[in-house]
Amino acid sequence: MTDPCVTVSVAGIAMATEAICDGDIEMDETTIDRDAMGRLAKALAFICGNDHPTTIALKVAAESGAERDIKNARALFLKLKQSDRRAALAMLDG
């Protein structure tokens, strides 16, 4: 059974990221929690590889929870190709 809090968190990431991609709104720094970043890192490792800088940054941010690491991971994630971002987020929903 899926935890409703996790589902909401993942949906929040997807909605915020899609809004950013479309230029509608800015994503709040607190939108991505540590657990979601860890799951996103696993999805991105499948898509881009374990040695991709964004995958590494997301893993570091998920482990440390430091604001600096989270900002870095978020920035790198937003620099990915839109198709890679969407694929990673789709894996979280599935």
Order of alpha helices (4+ residues) and beta strands (2+ residues): alpha-alpha-alpha-alpha-alpha
